[in-house]
Amino acid sequence: MRIGVNLLDLIPGHIGGMEQYIRNLIQYSSSRDDVEFYLFLNKQNYVTFPELPHKITKILIEKKNRGIEFLQEVHDHDLDLLFCPLLNLEPTNILIPSVVTIPDMQHKFYPEFFSKEALDLREKSFEFSVKNANKILTLSEYSKKTIVSSYDVQQEKVEVIHLDASTTFQSDTYQKSKSILRKYKLPFQYIFYPANFWKHKNHYVLIQALSILHTKYRIKVHLVLTGQKKKMDPEIIRLIRKEKLSRYIHIIGYIDQRDLQKIFIRADILVFPSLFEGFGIPLIEAMRCNCPIVCSNRTSIPEIVGEAALLFNPENPEDIAEKISLVIHNPDIRDELIEKGKIQSLKFSWSSTSERTLDAFSETIKNSEKNQKLPLVSIITPSFNQGRFIKETIESILSQSYPNIEYIIIDGGSTDETVSILQSYTNQFTWISEKDEGQADAVNKGILMAKGDIIGWLNSDDIYAPHAIRNAVSALIKNPDIDVVYGEASHISDIGDFIERYPTEIFNYERLAEYCYICQPSAFIRKDALIEVGCLDKNLQFCMDYDLWMRLGNMHRFLYIPYVIAHSRLYIQNKTLSQKRKVQEEAIDTVYRNYGYVPINWVYGLIDFKLNGKHNIWFYPSVFFEFLFINKKNLKYVQEFFKKIILNQKAKYLKHLIF
């Protein structure tokens, strides 16, 4: 497998446990003979990763035009999969399979911890990544639950893979770790909290708990913190001064992994008051260093520590202080926590993390290969007060044999049972119900929402035939130069009885001016072609599909397929039947606008309607005078028309043209 890894947003020492995750995962996974990593790096992190022939290739991407450069590199190296371990899928228009790691959904629970810009970015990028990546990796069952519930994603798309501490975090001798005290000027005894000074790390409440330990429990314990002091919240600094704790708090900054291990070994307790964690690598680090744990009872933390910790309410400094005092004053509790930590730590290993991650990559590639010839098809249903039909329409789509379908229903604010029917289908399609400007406007909304490369349009009273989508897509795949496929269709009654075959014909652009021989629900169109011609004309009320065929046919190739694709309803309330004169008039205007002339058969139909089907002595003169009037600006077409009649010298030629 040739795996691209997007590390463009990795700044060494600034992203906490996620950096350890990335580095250890690459280290362990690159030992496999069947895997090659291509690391996309920035100037800050480029030198911090190794380059190994046939194992790890480093690619430096400049900030300017990074998306274009990135895509070019992906293409040049013929990558099988893109792995984005830093929360968001980038590039957004990547064509190869993709896997994204989302460690947690903190912004959903603590939006106040984020700036408006950061919150907006997370909302947009997370939602896009979850919906568009082939697979989502996360670090705990808690995180999976929140991802699934937040974005209505299928459970099987999100896979939980636990992490581990670095291999440097193994128990060492007490004597060897003693030098670390001198190096960082640390006290002989201390409790330890390794974390950046981010809001959710909850340092403020921890300082309050430390003060309680000093005053209430008379335990003058020291607290050692990592992280950059300059990024500490001013409120925390003021609290430290107020409680006169400055000499008891040691901020040692960013620490090398080997030194961090020694600091853990010397620590009396790991205290971990975080409000929100996707995993919590320091918990495993403590277990591996025989350091007892006192920690928060929130989010994924209980899942990671199991029974190997004393849990507290992270918003209650009294509770935190009490649990710390219990471990300090009770050697038996301390020893028990250490032993349970040794057992719990056996559940985590980088070998397992690596194998499971590579298995997820392999599975994603294989699934993509199965579906690589199966493009996403977006089916759009415009709806308004069609409650008695729409369920049958929906079921005809959901029962299709084609596996890669996006279904969108655009309802115009129905007042019948339509909305309740839509609500009964939980997460099986996307739908909205709001006022619109008519059927064409609704379809256009759906087209703009659609993610599929191929668009189908099925009205809320029509139905697809079995295998309709599969047959249409198969034709488009086999004919990449074709932009529209359409097939056979039939008219059915309001109760679903067969009325007649729709008079479908093989495509001929000139013939299209004479008759709409493409049944609208039987057509499937490449989205790019739709966008190019401007989608549907929302000013039209009846002939928007006919107009679309004309505009598409003038620029793109059509293909007729001899399969039954759809069934279109004809009934008295149907607007095609109930407003026939308006349909005729709009069709004539539409044909004239697209062709610059109107064939006589359309004029014949209009006069027939006006005279209520009575073909008296005025009928044919009326047809000819109306024909001349409509085409008065295109005399060349009129001359050619009469020339054909004269040359054929057939009395029935006019009837032949009409029928």
N, C-alpha and C positions, 0 to 999 in steps of 0.2 A: 504494500500500500504506500502511495506517495501522499503524505499528509501535509498540507499547509497549515501553519499555526499563526494566527494573527496576534502579535504581541506589540502592536504599534502604540498602545496606550499604557504599556507597562513602564513605570518609572521606578527604578530600584529603590527599595526601602520605603515606598509610599503606599503600598496597597495591602499591607499586613499579610494574613495567612494565605491570600490568593497567590502571592508571589511564591511562597513555599510550595503550594499546590502545583503551580506551573513547572517550576524547576525540577521538583522531584518526579513529576509525571514524565517529563521529557527524558530525564536521566534513566529511569527504569525502563521506559518504553523503547528507547533507542537501542537497547541491548538485543532486541528481536531482529532476526536476520531478514524478516519479510516486511520491515517497516523503514521508510525513509521520511525524515522530517525536514520541512522547508520552513524556516523561521523568518517571519516578516518582522523586522526590527527597526527601532528608531536609533538616533545617535546616542541617546543616554544609555540604552541597554545593550547595544551591539556587542561591546567588548566583554560583557558579563556572561555570554553564552559561548560554549565551545563549538568548534566546527570539526566534524568528523567525516572523513571521506565515506561516501555511500551510506551515511547514517544521519548526519545533521548538516544541512546547507543553510547558511545565513544569507539573508537578502535585506539590504538596507533600503528603506523606502523614505524618501523625502516628504516633508509635509505638503509641499506644493503639488497639486494634482495627484495626491496619493491614491485616490480611487482608481484613476485611469492607469497609473503605473502598477498598482496592485493587480488589477485584472489582467494586464499584459503579462506580468510575471506568472500568474496562475496558468495562463494559456501556454506560455513558453515552456514551463516545467511539466506540463501535462499532468497536473495534480488530480488525484482521485477524490479528495475530500478536503474541505476547509473546516478547521477547528478554531472556534472563537471562544477561548476560555475566560474572556473578560466581559461577560454580561451581554454584549450586543453583537448582532450579525452584521459584519462589514467585510467586503462591499455588499451593499443591499441588493445589487443586481447580479450576484454571483450565479453562475449557471451550473456549477458542480454541486454535489450533495454537501450539506453543511450540518455541523453539530455545534451547539452553543451551550456553554456552562452558565447557569444562573444560580448563584449560591443562595440567594435569599430574596424576599420581597419586602425588605425593611421599609421602603418608601410608602407602601400601602398602610402600614401600621403606625409609622412615625414620620409623617410628611413634614412635621415641624423641624426635623433634623436636617432638612435639605433646603437649599436656596430654591427660589421659584424656577430658575433656569435649570438647575440640576434635576428638580422634580419633573419638569416638563420633558427633559431629555430622557429620564428613566421611563416615564410613562410611554413615550413614543417608541423608544428603542426596545424596551422589554416586550411590548405588545407585538411589534413588528417581528422581533426575533422568535418569539414563541409561535407565532402563526406561520412564519416563512421558513424557519430552519427545519431540516428533516428530523432532527432529534434534539431534545433538551436534556442535558445532564445537570443534576443538582446533587447536593452534598448530604441531605438528610431526608427522612420521611416527612418531617415537619415542613421542610421547604417544598417538597413535591406537592403536599396537600395544599399549600397556599398558592403555588403556581397554577395548579389545576383549577382551583376555585376562583382565582382572580381572572383567568383568561378562558375559561370553559374549554380547555384543551383536553384531548383524550388522555387517559391515564397512561396508556402504553407508550405514548410519545415522550413521556418524562421518565428518566431512569435515575435512580438513586445510587451513587457510588461514593462510599465513605473514603475519607482521606487517612493519613497517618502522620506521625511526626517524622522528622528527618532521621536518618540512620545515626547521626551524631548524638541523638538523645537516647543513649543507653546508660545504665547505671555505671558510675565510675567509683574509684575509691575515695573515701572521705578526705584523705590526705592530699590527693592530687588536685582536688578542687579548691584547696585552701588558698592558693595564690590569687584566686579571683577576687578575694576580698581586698587585697592590697591594690590590685590593678584598678578597681573601680571605687576604692575608698568606701567599702561597704562595712556595716556593723557585723558583729559575729552572728547575731540572730535577726531575722527579718521575715516578713511576709512579702510575697511577690505578686505583681500584676503586670504582665507584659502585654501592652496594648497601645495603639495610637490614641491620641487625645481627641477621638471622635465622640460626638454627643451620646451615641448609643452605648459607648463603653462605660458610661455612668461613673466617672471619677468623682464627681461632686458628692454623691451619696456615700461612696467609699471613704472619702475624707471625713464625712460626718461620722461614719462608723468608727473610724480610727480615733476620733476625738472621744467617743463614748467608751472605747476600750481604755483610753488613758484616764478618763475621769471616773466612770462608773465601776469598771472592773480593775482599775489600778494596774493595767498591763501596759507598760511603756514600750510597746512593740514598734519597730521601725517598718516602714513601707518602702519597697523598692519598685520604681516605675520605669518602663521604657518609654519610647516616644520622644518627639522633639519638644523641648520645653517652650520654645517660642510659639508653638501651636496650642499651648494650654489655654483654656478659657480663662479670661480675667476674673470671672466669678470664683473659679477654683483657687486662683492665686490669693484672692482676698479672703476666702474661707481659711486657707492654710495660715495666713497671717493672723486672722482673728482668733483662731483656736490655738495659736502659738505652737504649730506643728512643723515649722520649717526644718528644724534640726533632726526630725524623725522621718522626713520624706526625702528620698534620694532618686533623682531623675537622671538616668544614665544614657538616654538617647538610643539611637539605633545600635544594636548589638550583633556581632558576628555569631553565627549559629553555634560554633564550638564554645564560645564564651557564654552564650545563653544557656547551654546545657549545664555548664559548671555552676551558673547562678541558680538554676533550678535545684541542683543537687544540694546546695547549701541552704536553700530556703526552708523555713519551718512549715510554710503553708503556701499553696497557690490560692489566692482569693480571686474570684472571677465574677464580678457583679454585673456583667453585660446585660442590657435590656433585650438585645436581639442578636442572634447568631444563626448563620446558616449551617455552621459546623462547630468550630472552636478548636483549632489545632493545639493551642496551649494546654488544653485539657489532656490530650494524649501525651504531650511532652512531659507534663507533670507525672503522669502514670509511669512513664518509662524511666523517670529519674527518681522514683520512690518518694515523690513529694505529695503529701496528702492534699486533697482538694476540698475547698469550701466554695460553693458556687450558686449562681442564680438558678431559679426554678423555671425560667422562661424559655420559650421557643424550642430549639433543637437541643439545648444543653442537657436536659434530663435523659434524652435519647442517647447521647454520646457517653455520659458518665455512668449510666446504669445505677448500680448500688455503690459505686466507688467514690461517693462524695456526700457531704452534708449540704443540703439545699436550703436556700433562704429566699425571702422576698426581696428582690433587688431595689425596691422602692422604699424599703423599711430599714434605715440604718441601725435601729435597735436589734432587729433580727440578724443582720449581718454581724454585728459586734458579738452577739450571743453565740453564734455558731463558731466564730473564730476562737472565742474564749474556751469553748468546749474542747476544741482540738488541742489548744495550748495547755490546758490544765489536765487533760486526760490522755496519758500515753497509750492506754488501751484502745481508745477511739482512733488515735493517730495511727497506731500499728494496724488496726483493722482496715482503715481506709487505704493504707499502703498496699496491703495484701490483696484487697479487692481491686485496687487499681492495676496490679500486675495481671490479674485474671482478665479484667475488662480490656486491657491493652492488647491482648492476644487476638481480639476481634478485628484489629486494624493492621493492615500491612500495605506498603507501597507496591509489592508484587501483585497483590490482589487488585489494588486500584488500577495498576497499569494493565493487567490482563483484561479486566472488565471494561476498561475504557477502550482498549483496542478491539475488543469483541463488539462493542457498541459501534465503533467506526466501521468495522467489517460488515456488520449487519446493515448499517445505513447504506453503505455502498451497494451491497447486494440487492437490497430493496429498491434502491434507485435504478439499478440496472434492469430490474424486472419491469419498472414503470417508466423507463426512460423514453419508450416509444408511446407512452400514454400521457399526452399533455393534459393539463388541467382544463376542463370544460366548464364554463360558467353558464348556467341556465337561469334566465331571468323571466319571472312571471309578473306582469302588471296586473293589478287586481282592483276592482271596485264593486262592492256589493254582489259578489258572485259566490256567496256562501254555499249555495246548493250544489255547486260544481267543483269548488276549489280543492276539496279533499281528494277527489278522484284525480285531479290534475297533479297534486302533490304526490300521491301514491304512484302515479305512472312514472315519476322521476326517481323517487326513492327506490323503486323496484328495478331500476335499470341494471343491466349486467356490467356496464362500464364502471370501473372502480374509482376513477379520479374526477369527481364531480363537485363543483361548488354551486349551491343553489341559493338564489336570491329572489325574494318576493318583495315587490314594491307595491304596497297597498295605498290607495288614494284616500284613506280615511273612511273606510267602510262603516256603515251603521247597522249592517245585518250581523249574522253570526260569524263572518269571516275572521275577525280578530280573535275570537275565542277558539276557533279552529286552529289558527296559527299558533296560539299560545299552548295548545295541547301537544305540539311537536317540540319536545325539549331538545335544544341544541342540535337539531338535525338539519337546519338551514338558517340562513340570515334573513331577517325580514324587518321592514319598517312600515308604519302606518301613519301617513300624514297627507295633508292636502297637496295635490299637484296640479299641473296644467293640462292633464289629459294623459292618454295612453302613451303617446310618443315621449312625453316628458318623463313618465315613469320608467319606460324602457331605457331612455338615455341615462337616468340616474343609476339604474342597475349596471349599465355598461361601464360607467365611470367607477363604480364600486368593485367591479369584477376583477379578479386576479388571473383568470384563465386566459389562455392564448386563443381559445375558440369560444364563440358565443352562440348559445341557442336561445330562442325567444318563444316561450310557450304561454299563450294567454290562459287566464284562470278558468276558462270553460273548455279548453282543448286538452287532449291527452296524447302522450307519446305511445307508440307501439313498442312492444318488447324488443330489446337490443337496438333501438333506434340510435342512441348516442354511439354505441360501439360501431355500428355500421357507418355512420357519418364520419367519425374520427378515423376509422380505418381508411376510408377513401381519401381524406386529407393527408394522412401520413404517406400513403402510396403515391400521392400526386402533389408534391410540394409547391408546384407552380399554380395550383388551384387555390383560390381564396374563398370560394363559396361552393358548398355542395348542397344539393336538395334532392328529395326523393318522392316517392309516391305518397299519396294521402287520400283520405276519404272524408266525405261529409257524413256526420252522424246527427241524430236528433237530440233533443234535450234529455231523453231517457237513455241515450247511447245506442239506439238502433241505427244500423247502416242505411244511409239514404242513397249515396252514389259515389263513384270514384271521382276524385278531383281531376279535372282534365289537364294533367301534367304533361309537359312536352320536353323534348331535348332542347337545350338552350340555343336560342338564336336571338341576337339583340334586336334586329329589325322586327321580328315577329313579336317581341315583348311589347312593342308599341301598340299592337293590335289586341293583345289579350294578356292578362296576368295569369300565366300558366304555372307559376310557382306558388304552391300553398305555403303560406307564411310559416307555420310551425314545423314544416318539413325541412327548413333551411338551417344550415350551420355555417358560421362566418368567422374567418380569422379576425381577431380583435383589431389588429393593425390596420386592416382594410376598412373596418368600420370607422375607426378614428380618422383615417385619411379622408373619408368622404363626409365627415362631420356628423356621423350617427343619423338618427331620425330627425325629420323636420317636424318639430312640435307644433307648427301652425296647421298641420294636417290632422283631421279627425277620423278619416276613414281609409285613406289610401297611403298611409305612411310606409307600409311594407312595399307596395307597388312602386312608389317613388324611390325607395331604397334600392330595389332591384335595378331600376333604371340607372341610378347614379353609380352603383357598384359595377353594373354591366358595361358601362362606358369606360371603365378603368381597369377592371379585374376580370379574371377568368372564372367561369362557372362550370360545374360538372353535375350532370344528372346521374343519380344512382337508382337502379331498378328495385329498390326495397321500400316497403311500406314503413314510413317514418312516423306519421302522425295522423290523428283524426280530429277534424275541425267541426265544431258544432254549428248547425243551422237551426234556428228556432225563431219564433215570431218576435221575441224580445231582443234578439240579436240585432245590433245596430246596423249590420250590413243589410238585413232584410227590412227592418223597421223604418229605415230612412234611405230607401233605394234611390230616390231622385237626387238627394244630396251626394250620395255615393257616386252616381253617374257624373254629376257636374264636377265634383272634385277630381275624379279620374280623368275627365277631359282636360281640365286645367293642368293636371300633373303631367299628362302625356305631352301636351303642347309645350310646357315649360322645359321638358327634357329633350324633346325631339324637334320642336319647332313646327310641328304639324300634328293633326289628329286624324287617324284612319277612319274610314266611313263606318266601320262596325260600331264604334263608340257613339257616333251620331245616330245610327239606326236605333241603338238601345235607348238613347235619350228620347227620341221622337216616339218610339213605341210606348215608353212609360207615360209621356205627356198625353198620348191619345188613348191611354188605357187599353192598349193592345188592339185597337180597332184599325185595321188596315184598309181604310176607305180610299177614295180617289185622290185625297190630299196627302196620303201617307208618304209615297215615294217622292213627290215634289218637295214635301217638307224636309225629307232626309237630304235631298240634294241641295236645296237652298241653305239649309243649316250647315251642311258640309262646306259649301262655298264661303259662307259667312265666317265660319271659324277659321278657315285656312286662307282668308283673303290676303294675308301678308306673306304667304308662301305659294305664289302662283306656279312656281316650278313644280312643286309637289302635286298640285291640282292637275297640271298638264300631263305629268307622268301617269297619274291615276287614270285619266280618260284615255290616254294613249294605250294603256294596257287593255282597257275594255274593247277598244276598236280593233287592236291587233288580234285579240283572242277570238273575236266574232262569235261569242257564245252568249246566248240569251240568259243563261243561268250564271254567268260569271259574277254578277253582283251578289247573288245569293251565296255563291261559293266563298267570296271574300268575307261575307258577313258571318257565315257559319263555319 
